[in-house]
Structures are given as structure tokens and as C-alpha cells.
């Protein structure tokens, strides 16, 4: 399993699945929060790439609505619609 897969799995288990169970229509994921929670150092571009990939949307069954902030920075906020 790659580090990108680890990021996607972490987000699924800790953000998407609970949000879906609570009936939420959308979620916001801040890249810096994921980076810190996973104990990464200097892997912000990897986190952003994993969240921005179509592979994540397909795996999580979500649709990216927007990306605000720097493309590869801690304050990149990905907003997804939960299908």
C-alpha cells in the first residue's frame, strides 16, 4: 500500500464514513489536518495529491465541489459532496 493509499484510507475511515453515517451532505477536509493526524513530515504535496485524485472520489463515492487555498499547502481545503 502506498502513502497515497494510506491517506485515502485514513480520510475514508475518519471523515467520509462517519459523515455518511450522520447523513451529512458534504464534508471539508483540510490537508494540514490530515498531514498532522498521520504524523507526516514534509509530505503535504502527497496529501493534497491523494485528496485531489479522481481515485479518491471513486473510492469514497464523493464528488469534489471545490478546492480553496494553496494547491499543495496545509490550508488547502477540499470540499466534497457525499453521494
The first five atom37 places (N, CA, C, CB, O) and aatype in JSON, in Angstrom:
{
  "aatype": [20, 20, 20, 20, 20, 20, 20, 20, 20, 20, 20, 20, 20, 20, 20, 20, 20, 20, 20, 20, 20, 20, 20, 20, 20, 20, 20, 20, 20, 20, 20, 20, 20, 20, 20, 20, 20, 20, 20, 20, 20, 20, 20, 20, 20, 20, 20, 20, 20, 20, 20, 20, 20, 20, 20, 20, 20, 20, 20, 20, 20, 20, 20, 20, 20, 20, 20, 20, 20, 20, 20, 20, 20, 20, 20, 20, 20, 20, 20, 20, 20, 20, 20],
  "atom_mask": [
    [1, 1, 1, 1, 1],
    [1, 1, 1, 1, 1],
    [1, 1, 1, 1, 1],
    [1, 1, 1, 1, 1],
    [1, 1, 1, 1, 1],
    [1, 1, 1, 1, 1],
    [1, 1, 1, 1, 1],
    [1, 1, 1, 1, 1],
    [1, 1, 1, 1, 1],
    [1, 1, 1, 1, 1],
    [1, 1, 1, 1, 1],
    [1, 1, 1, 1, 1],
    [1, 1, 1, 1, 1],
    [1, 1, 1, 1, 1],
    [1, 1, 1, 1, 1],
    [1, 1, 1, 1, 1],
    [1, 1, 1, 1, 1],
    [1, 1, 1, 1, 1],
    [1, 1, 1, 1, 1],
    [1, 1, 1, 1, 1],
    [1, 1, 1, 1, 1],
    [1, 1, 1, 1, 1],
    [1, 1, 1, 1, 1],
    [1, 1, 1, 1, 1],
    [1, 1, 1, 1, 1],
    [1, 1, 1, 1, 1],
    [1, 1, 1, 1, 1],
    [1, 1, 1, 1, 1],
    [1, 1, 1, 1, 1],
    [1, 1, 1, 1, 1],
    [1, 1, 1, 1, 1],
    [1, 1, 1, 1, 1],
    [1, 1, 1, 1, 1],
    [1, 1, 1, 1, 1],
    [1, 1, 1, 1, 1],
    [1, 1, 1, 1, 1],
    [1, 1, 1, 1, 1],
    [1, 1, 1, 1, 1],
    [1, 1, 1, 1, 1],
    [1, 1, 1, 1, 1],
    [1, 1, 1, 1, 1],
    [1, 1, 1, 1, 1],
    [1, 1, 1, 1, 1],
    [1, 1, 1, 1, 1],
    [1, 1, 1, 1, 1],
    [1, 1, 1, 1, 1],
    [1, 1, 1, 1, 1],
    [1, 1, 1, 1, 1],
    [1, 1, 1, 1, 1],
    [1, 1, 1, 1, 1],
    [1, 1, 1, 1, 1],
    [1, 1, 1, 1, 1],
    [1, 1, 1, 1, 1],
    [1, 1, 1, 1, 1],
    [1, 1, 1, 1, 1],
    [1, 1, 1, 1, 1],
    [1, 1, 1, 1, 1],
    [1, 1, 1, 1, 1],
    [1, 1, 1, 1, 1],
    [1, 1, 1, 1, 1],
    [1, 1, 1, 1, 1],
    [1, 1, 1, 1, 1],
    [1, 1, 1, 1, 1],
    [1, 1, 1, 1, 1],
    [1, 1, 1, 1, 1],
    [1, 1, 1, 1, 1],
    [1, 1, 1, 1, 1],
    [1, 1, 1, 1, 1],
    [1, 1, 1, 1, 1],
    [1, 1, 1, 1, 1],
    [1, 1, 1, 1, 1],
    [1, 1, 1, 1, 1],
    [1, 1, 1, 1, 1],
    [1, 1, 1, 1, 1],
    [1, 1, 1, 1, 1],
    [1, 1, 1, 1, 1],
    [1, 1, 1, 1, 1],
    [1, 1, 1, 1, 1],
    [1, 1, 1, 1, 1],
    [1, 1, 1, 1, 1],
    [1, 1, 1, 1, 1],
    [1, 1, 1, 1, 1],
    [1, 1, 1, 1, 1]
  ],
  "atom_positions": [
    [[0.85, -1.18, 0.0], [0.0, 0.0, 0.0], [0.9, 1.24, 0.0], [-0.97, 0.0, 1.24], [1.88, 1.31, 0.75]],
    [[0.57, 2.2, -0.83], [1.37, 3.43, -0.93], [0.93, 4.43, 0.14], [1.23, 4.05, -2.34], [-0.1, 4.26, 0.79]],
    [[1.73, 5.47, 0.32], [1.36, 6.52, 1.26], [0.08, 7.23, 0.81], [2.51, 7.54, 1.41], [-0.73, 7.63, 1.64]],
    [[-0.1, 7.37, -0.5], [-1.34, 7.98, -1.01], [-2.54, 7.13, -0.64], [-1.27, 8.16, -2.54], [-3.59, 7.65, -0.26]],
    [[-2.39, 5.82, -0.75], [-3.47, 4.91, -0.35], [-3.75, 5.05, 1.14], [-3.11, 3.45, -0.7], [-4.91, 5.01, 1.57]],
    [[-2.69, 5.21, 1.94], [-2.86, 5.4, 3.38], [-3.68, 6.66, 3.67], [-1.49, 5.48, 4.08], [-4.56, 6.65, 4.54]],
    [[-3.39, 7.73, 2.95], [-4.12, 9.0, 3.12], [-5.59, 8.79, 2.77], [-3.52, 10.13, 2.25], [-6.48, 9.19, 3.52]],
    [[-5.84, 8.17, 1.64], [-7.23, 7.93, 1.22], [-7.97, 7.06, 2.23], [-7.26, 7.28, -0.17], [-9.12, 7.34, 2.56]],
    [[-7.32, 6.02, 2.71], [-7.95, 5.13, 3.68], [-8.23, 5.86, 5.0], [-7.06, 3.9, 3.94], [-9.3, 5.7, 5.59]],
    [[-7.28, 6.67, 5.45], [-7.47, 7.45, 6.67], [-8.69, 8.37, 6.53], [-6.21, 8.27, 7.0], [-9.53, 8.43, 7.42]],
    [[-8.76, 9.08, 5.41], [-9.88, 10.01, 5.19], [-11.21, 9.28, 5.09], [-9.65, 10.83, 3.93], [-12.23, 9.76, 5.59]],
    [[-11.2, 8.13, 4.45], [-12.43, 7.33, 4.37], [-12.89, 6.94, 5.77], [-12.2, 6.06, 3.5], [-14.04, 7.18, 6.15]],
    [[-11.98, 6.32, 6.54], [-12.34, 5.78, 7.85], [-12.7, 6.85, 8.86], [-11.2, 4.97, 8.38], [-13.59, 6.64, 9.69]],
    [[-12.03, 8.0, 8.81], [-12.19, 9.0, 9.85], [-13.05, 10.2, 9.49], [-10.86, 9.49, 10.25], [-13.46, 10.97, 10.37]],
    [[-13.33, 10.37, 8.2], [-14.12, 11.53, 7.8], [-15.34, 11.14, 6.97], [-13.25, 12.5, 7.0], [-16.47, 11.48, 7.32]],
    [[-15.12, 10.44, 5.88], [-16.22, 10.15, 4.95], [-17.24, 9.19, 5.54], [-15.66, 9.56, 3.66], [-18.44, 9.48, 5.53]],
    [[-16.79, 8.06, 6.06], [-17.74, 7.07, 6.6], [-18.55, 7.64, 7.75], [-16.98, 5.81, 7.07], [-19.77, 7.48, 7.76]],
    [[-17.92, 8.31, 8.74], [-18.74, 8.91, 9.81], [-19.71, 9.98, 9.31], [-17.83, 9.51, 10.87], [-20.84, 10.07, 9.77]],
    [[-19.26, 10.8, 8.35], [-20.14, 11.84, 7.81], [-21.34, 11.21, 7.09], [-19.36, 12.76, 6.84], [-22.47, 11.67, 7.23]],
    [[-21.08, 10.18, 6.33], [-22.16, 9.48, 5.62], [-23.13, 8.87, 6.63], [-21.59, 8.39, 4.68], [-24.34, 8.93, 6.44]],
    [[-22.61, 8.28, 7.69], [-23.45, 7.66, 8.72], [-24.32, 8.7, 9.43], [-22.59, 6.91, 9.75], [-25.42, 8.4, 9.88]],
    [[-23.81, 9.93, 9.52], [-24.55, 11.01, 10.17], [-25.47, 11.74, 9.2], [-23.6, 12.0, 10.8], [-26.14, 12.7, 9.59]],
    [[-25.52, 11.3, 7.95], [-26.42, 11.91, 6.97], [-25.96, 13.25, 6.44], [-27.75, 12.06, 7.57], [-26.76, 14.02, 5.91]],
    [[-24.67, 13.56, 6.58], [-24.15, 14.83, 6.09], [-24.1, 14.84, 4.57], [-22.75, 15.11, 6.68], [-23.81, 13.82, 3.94]],
    [[-24.37, 15.99, 4.0], [-24.39, 16.12, 2.54], [-23.02, 16.42, 1.95], [-25.37, 17.2, 2.13], [-22.74, 16.1, 0.8]],
    [[-22.17, 17.05, 2.76], [-20.83, 17.36, 2.27], [-19.85, 17.44, 3.43], [-20.82, 18.68, 1.48], [-20.25, 17.58, 4.59]],
    [[-18.56, 17.35, 3.1], [-17.5, 17.45, 4.1], [-16.4, 18.35, 3.57], [-16.95, 16.05, 4.46], [-16.21, 18.49, 2.36]],
    [[-15.69, 18.97, 4.5], [-14.49, 19.73, 4.16], [-13.31, 19.03, 4.81], [-14.61, 21.23, 4.64], [-13.36, 18.66, 5.98]],
    [[-12.26, 18.86, 4.04], [-11.05, 18.23, 4.55], [-9.89, 19.19, 4.35], [-10.77, 16.86, 3.85], [-9.58, 19.56, 3.22]],
    [[-9.26, 19.58, 5.44], [-8.09, 20.46, 5.37], [-6.84, 19.59, 5.32], [-8.04, 21.44, 6.61], [-6.62, 18.75, 6.19]],
    [[-6.03, 19.78, 4.3], [-4.85, 18.95, 4.08], [-3.92, 18.95, 5.29], [-4.1, 19.42, 2.85], [-3.37, 17.91, 5.65]],
    [[-3.74, 20.1, 5.92], [-2.84, 20.18, 7.07], [-3.31, 19.34, 8.25], [-2.7, 21.61, 7.5], [-2.5, 18.82, 9.01]],
    [[-4.62, 19.22, 8.41], [-5.16, 18.39, 9.49], [-4.84, 16.92, 9.26], [-6.68, 18.59, 9.61], [-4.49, 16.19, 10.19]],
    [[-4.95, 16.48, 8.02], [-4.65, 15.09, 7.68], [-3.16, 14.84, 7.84], [-5.09, 14.77, 6.23], [-2.75, 13.82, 8.42]],
    [[-2.35, 15.75, 7.34], [-0.89, 15.66, 7.44], [-0.46, 15.49, 8.9], [-0.21, 16.92, 6.82], [0.35, 14.62, 9.22]],
    [[-1.01, 16.31, 9.78], [-0.67, 16.26, 11.21], [-1.19, 14.98, 11.86], [-1.24, 17.48, 11.94], [-0.47, 14.33, 12.63]],
    [[-2.42, 14.62, 11.56], [-3.03, 13.44, 12.18], [-2.28, 12.16, 11.82], [-4.49, 13.32, 11.75], [-2.23, 11.22, 12.61]],
    [[-1.71, 12.15, 10.64], [-0.99, 10.95, 10.2], [0.49, 10.98, 10.59], [-1.12, 10.79, 8.69], [1.23, 10.03, 10.32]],
    [[0.91, 12.06, 11.23], [2.28, 12.15, 11.69], [3.3, 12.34, 10.58], [2.63, 10.94, 12.46], [4.48, 12.02, 10.76]],
    [[2.87, 12.87, 9.46], [3.78, 13.07, 8.34], [4.65, 14.3, 8.55], [3.0, 13.21, 7.03], [4.3, 15.22, 9.29]],
    [[5.8, 14.3, 7.88], [6.69, 15.45, 7.82], [7.06, 15.66, 6.36], [7.97, 15.25, 8.72], [7.5, 14.74, 5.68]],
    [[6.86, 16.88, 5.9], [7.25, 17.25, 4.52], [6.54, 16.42, 3.45], [8.75, 17.09, 4.35], [7.12, 16.11, 2.41]],
    [[5.3, 16.05, 3.69], [4.53, 15.28, 2.71], [3.22, 15.96, 2.32], [4.25, 13.9, 3.24], [2.27, 15.29, 1.91]],
    [[3.19, 17.26, 2.46], [1.96, 18.0, 2.14], [1.55, 17.81, 0.68], [2.15, 19.48, 2.43], [0.36, 17.59, 0.42]],
    [[2.48, 17.88, -0.29], [2.06, 17.64, -1.67], [1.44, 16.25, -1.88], [3.25, 17.82, -2.6], [0.52, 16.09, -2.68]],
    [[1.95, 15.26, -1.17], [1.4, 13.91, -1.28], [-0.04, 13.87, -0.77], [2.27, 12.9, -0.5], [-0.92, 13.28, -1.39]],
    [[-0.27, 14.51, 0.38], [-1.63, 14.54, 0.96], [-2.58, 15.24, -0.01], [-1.62, 15.27, 2.34], [-3.69, 14.76, -0.26]],
    [[-2.16, 16.38, -0.54], [-3.01, 17.12, -1.46], [-3.27, 16.34, -2.74], [-2.38, 18.47, -1.8], [-4.39, 16.35, -3.26]],
    [[-2.26, 15.67, -3.25], [-2.42, 14.87, -4.46], [-3.38, 13.71, -4.22], [-1.06, 14.34, -4.95], [-4.21, 13.39, -5.07]],
    [[-3.27, 13.08, -3.06], [-4.15, 11.94, -2.74], [-5.6, 12.39, -2.64], [-3.72, 11.27, -1.43], [-6.5, 11.71, -3.12]],
    [[-5.83, 13.54, -2.02], [-7.19, 14.06, -1.88], [-7.74, 14.61, -3.19], [-7.23, 15.14, -0.81], [-8.95, 14.58, -3.42]],
    [[-6.88, 15.11, -4.03], [-7.31, 15.71, -5.28], [-7.48, 14.73, -6.42], [-6.35, 16.75, -5.68], [-7.93, 15.1, -7.5]],
    [[-7.12, 13.48, -6.18], [-7.17, 12.48, -7.24], [-8.59, 11.94, -7.47], [-6.24, 11.32, -6.91], [-9.38, 11.8, -6.54]],
    [[-8.87, 11.66, -8.72], [-10.15, 11.02, -9.08], [-10.29, 9.69, -8.33], [-10.24, 10.79, -10.61], [-11.39, 9.28, -7.98]],
    [[-9.16, 9.04, -8.1], [-9.18, 7.76, -7.39], [-9.85, 7.89, -6.02], [-7.75, 7.22, -7.23], [-10.59, 7.0, -5.6]],
    [[-9.6, 9.01, -5.32], [-10.25, 9.21, -4.02], [-11.75, 9.4, -4.18], [-9.65, 10.42, -3.3], [-12.53, 8.83, -3.42]],
    [[-12.14, 10.19, -5.18], [-13.58, 10.41, -5.41], [-14.29, 9.1, -5.7], [-13.79, 11.4, -6.58], [-15.39, 8.85, -5.2]],
    [[-13.67, 8.25, -6.51], [-14.28, 6.97, -6.86], [-14.32, 6.04, -5.65], [-13.51, 6.3, -8.0], [-15.34, 5.39, -5.4]],
    [[-13.22, 5.96, -4.9], [-13.15, 5.09, -3.74], [-14.17, 5.49, -2.68], [-11.74, 5.11, -3.14], [-14.86, 4.65, -2.12]],
    [[-14.25, 6.79, -2.41], [-15.12, 7.3, -1.34], [-16.54, 7.55, -1.8], [-14.54, 8.56, -0.78], [-17.41, 7.84, -0.97]],
    [[-16.79, 7.46, -3.1], [-18.1, 7.77, -3.68], [-18.53, 9.19, -3.28], [-19.15, 6.75, -3.22], [-19.62, 9.42, -2.75]],
    [[-17.61, 10.13, -3.58], [-17.85, 11.55, -3.33], [-17.53, 12.32, -4.6], [-17.0, 12.06, -2.14], [-16.93, 11.79, -5.53]],
    [[-17.94, 13.58, -4.63], [-17.64, 14.46, -5.76], [-17.02, 15.74, -5.21], [-18.93, 14.78, -6.58], [-17.59, 16.39, -4.34]],
    [[-15.85, 16.08, -5.72], [-15.2, 17.31, -5.24], [-15.97, 18.52, -5.75], [-13.72, 17.37, -5.7], [-16.21, 18.66, -6.95]],
    [[-16.34, 19.38, -4.82], [-17.07, 20.6, -5.14], [-16.1, 21.74, -5.34], [-18.09, 20.94, -4.03], [-16.24, 22.54, -6.26]],
    [[-15.1, 21.82, -4.45], [-14.15, 22.92, -4.55], [-12.84, 22.6, -3.86], [-14.75, 24.18, -3.96], [-12.74, 21.67, -3.05]],
    [[-11.85, 23.4, -4.21], [-10.55, 23.4, -3.53], [-10.22, 24.86, -3.29], [-9.43, 22.67, -4.38], [-10.06, 25.63, -4.23]],
    [[-10.1, 25.23, -2.02], [-9.74, 26.61, -1.69], [-8.38, 26.61, -1.0], [-10.82, 27.28, -0.79], [-7.98, 25.62, -0.39]],
    [[-7.7, 27.72, -1.12], [-6.38, 27.82, -0.53], [-5.31, 27.36, -1.49], [-6.31, 27.03, 0.76], [-5.6, 27.09, -2.66]],
    [[-4.09, 27.25, -1.0], [-2.98, 26.84, -1.87], [-3.15, 25.39, -2.32], [-1.64, 27.01, -1.15], [-3.58, 24.54, -1.55]],
    [[-2.8, 25.13, -3.56], [-3.0, 23.8, -4.12], [-2.28, 22.71, -3.34], [-2.53, 23.78, -5.55], [-2.82, 21.62, -3.16]],
    [[-1.08, 22.98, -2.88], [-0.3, 21.97, -2.17], [0.11, 22.43, -0.77], [0.93, 21.61, -2.97], [1.2, 22.09, -0.3]],
    [[-0.73, 23.2, -0.12], [-0.38, 23.71, 1.19], [-1.26, 23.18, 2.3], [-0.44, 25.19, 1.18], [-2.28, 22.53, 2.06]],
    [[-0.84, 23.46, 3.52], [-1.58, 22.99, 4.69], [-3.0, 23.53, 4.74], [-0.85, 23.39, 5.96], [-3.9, 22.86, 5.25]],
    [[-3.2, 24.71, 4.2], [-4.52, 25.32, 4.23], [-5.35, 25.03, 2.99], [-4.39, 26.8, 4.41], [-6.33, 25.73, 2.72]],
    [[-4.97, 24.03, 2.24], [-5.8, 23.58, 1.12], [-7.02, 22.88, 1.72], [-5.0, 22.61, 0.14], [-6.89, 21.92, 2.48]],
    [[-8.19, 23.38, 1.37], [-9.43, 22.79, 1.9], [-10.21, 22.2, 0.74], [-10.29, 23.86, 2.66], [-10.65, 22.91, -0.17]],
    [[-10.37, 20.89, 0.79], [-11.11, 20.15, -0.22], [-12.54, 19.97, 0.29], [-10.44, 18.77, -0.53], [-12.75, 19.46, 1.39]],
    [[-13.5, 20.38, -0.51], [-14.91, 20.2, -0.15], [-15.49, 19.15, -1.08], [-15.71, 21.55, -0.25], [-15.39, 19.25, -2.3]],
    [[-16.1, 18.14, -0.48], [-16.68, 17.03, -1.24], [-18.17, 16.9, -0.95], [-15.97, 15.7, -0.91], [-18.61, 17.08, 0.18]],
    [[-18.92, 16.59, -1.98], [-20.34, 16.24, -1.83], [-20.41, 14.74, -1.65], [-21.21, 16.71, -3.08], [-19.81, 13.98, -2.41]],
    [[-21.12, 14.32, -0.64], [-21.27, 12.88, -0.37], [-22.44, 12.38, -1.18], [-21.48, 12.59, 1.17], [-23.55, 12.9, -1.08]],
    [[-22.2, 11.37, -1.97], [-23.26, 10.83, -2.84], [-24.12, 9.87, -2.07], [-22.66, 10.12, -4.07], [-25.07, 9.3, -2.62]]
  ]
}
